[in-house]
């Protein structure tokens, strides 16, 4: 069963498998997706490559055909053809169709990935600063939004221990909204396993939502050069079960109220 699936993937992506690494061959170099939205992004990526190879196959076939069957046989000039209308129209129409197909799937999937809902299960205000991150968990208390828990990071050396990285804990299977803020320069919120990143802009709140599907701890970083310690702007995304998340929130809230008193 497993080998059948593997051979199917290898068949579809034959040539590419030669250049891609063994562990991510089917994903064509992309990390393993951990959210509903990331899976869609991966499909778009794979589909684009399959389409590119289909077009490539036709082009290579035509080149080989021309090389083999229309090579120079004598010094006579072959018949010179100019302004062949059907071919000119084909040259224009075919690229247009290719672009239209790519555009359709890109626009469809972008809309899916960028969609936001009215009532996400979890809302987190992320603040990027030189050079770390702060995560403020928001909840509606008596109609007004309040910060119920905060995680603050300090810059961590890229090769240093993971212990210092701020950890964003979120539940799996729930809609999580991320709102991005900064008061200094442009940063970019990037978790490779989400197959997504978004700029963090001063004076403008960017936001996005995702629904995690795989438990685990995933690395995150700033993806916009933002100063001398940009490379130390690291964090982690920890996807836990909803029960574990409830425990985490209860403890974080207790800590928050304990600190305020
Ligand atoms: Cu940054």
Boltz pocket constraint, residues with backbone or C-beta under 6 A from the ligand:
constraints:
  - pocket:
      binder: B
      contacts: [[A, 128], [A, 129], [A, 186], [A, 187], [A, 188], [A, 222], [A, 223], [A, 224], [A, 225], [A, 226], [A, 230], [A, 233]]
      max_distance: 6.0
